[in-house]
Amino acid sequence: MKEVHLSQPELAFIIVTRAMIGAGIALLLADRISGEQRKAIGATLTLVGLVTTIPAICAIFCERETVEE
């Protein structure tokens, strides 16, 4: 099994991107604001979350020194 060591800022970045995707999807499914506003906000949060996933994946898998047990 491989271990990946992340700094606290890298881990926080990954957590925030996951939260943005979740919030975007929740807004797309919610009924508390008008449909047009909800779709715009939800789509934006989801898109930003998905786009910021690329650096998060690279932080974990690319150019990282891994320790094998």
Buried (B, 14 or more C-beta within 10 A) or exposed (E): EEEEEBEEEBEEBBEEBBEBBEBBBEBBEEEEEEEEEBEEBBBEBBEBBEEBBEBBEEBBEEEEEEEEE
